[in-house]
Amino acid sequence: MREVGIQDDTIRLGQLLKLAGLVEHGAEAKALLEEEQVEVNGAVETRRGKQLAPGDEIVLGGEAVRVVRD
């Protein structure tokens, strides 16, 4: 599992997907979320604005990342 650092206390899921390089554009993130292809902490997530904090784990297409504090 790869770690992705954030500077603030939280980050929105759509922003994290871009920061982690899992998607290139917000529209791509939106489509993947609508297709229920993203999991947050083991549960399917469909909200691009879902707030994530350090310790949260995201899985997309077999790639997993964990949010950590920079």
Buried (B, 14 or more C-beta within 10 A) or exposed (E): EEEBEBEEEBBBBBBBBBBBEBBEEEEBBBEBBEEEBBBBEEEEBBEBEBEBEBEBBBBBEEEEBBBEEE
